[in-house]
């Protein structure tokens, strides 16, 4: 993976006065955004909590903090057992990753089009860097990604904006000129706090109201929405059109 910094082309024909008009680079979350690992994550959580604590926790509890580092999630579940929970979770996750992870329709085509338009692309995830690389390789997406910022690359994590600030520093582009696409409220909280252009990935596991409560700039229904947004079709994706469940 190499970092590039070309000047992207925009194909919009209308007035480009919204936040998307300033985007020069694209940053993605990974799980629940670029690849569908939610079933795998839940299965690994259930396995770990049942084996270590004696019973699995409800899915809504397990989903709540997806998007933050695994160690922090396990400490919230049971601080005295956090290290063992992480170990057992990763044991299950590593075994079942390649059979349980899935593609989101249109992701590869969207990444290819972004590259062709000249956008540098990074991944900012709370997963370890090596695990993120594994997921990208599984679906042939790694060639589109210039770099990854994983949980082990930074000491401060989402919902703090620092991982996004770090990614923008790698690019040499101000964070306000980057768009961050993520499925969790933690993703959107980080993007909004850091001043990035923010776009909620509504195809992830979180209820739309939870993600949109962070007031991201835009809401997307699929990865294929990103290209029209960056080409100037901004009004269709503004969150004001999505709060009430309409699509604009």
C-alpha positions, 0 to 999 in steps of 0.5 A: 500500500502506497500513499498518493496525493493526486488532485481528484476530479469532480464531475458535478455540474451544479453549485459545489458549495457544500462540504463535499466540494472541499474533499480531496481524500477519502477515509473509510471505516472497515467493519460494517462499512467496507466489509461485512464482518458483523455476523462474525463479530457477534459470533466471536463475542458470543463465543468469548462471553459464553466461554469466559463468563458462562453466558453470552450477552444480548446482541444489543449490548455486544453491538453497542461499542463496535467501532471502538478498540476490542480491549476497551469493549471487553473491559466494559463487559468485565474488566477483570476478565478483559484480557481473557475475553480478548484472547478467546474472541480472537481465537474464534475470530481468526478461525472463522474470519474467511468463511463468515466475512462477506462483501457489501454489494458495490464496494469494489466498484466504488473504490475503483471509481474513486481511484480512477477519479484520483482520490487517495483512499485510507482506512481508519479502523479500531481493528489491528492493522494486520487484521484490517489487511486480512479483511481487505485482501479477502475481497481483493480490496487492498490494491485500492487502499493507500494506507491503514490506520489501525488500533495499534498505530495510534494511542488514542481511539475513536470516538476521539478524532485523533486517528482521523487527524493522524490519517490526514497527517499521513496524506499531508491533507487537512482533515477538513479536506477529507471525507470519513465514511463509517457505520457507527456513531463512534465513527461519526462522532470522531469525524464531526469532532475533528472537522472532517466531512462526515458521511454515515454508512447506513448499510451497517448494523446500527439503527440509523437514528443512533448514527444520525444523532451525531449530525453527520453531513451526509447519509449514504445507503450504499457505497455507490452513493459516494461517487454522485455525492463527490461529483456534486449531487450533494443535496440528495444525501444531506442528513436533513433529508434522512432524519425522518427516514426519507431518501430525499 
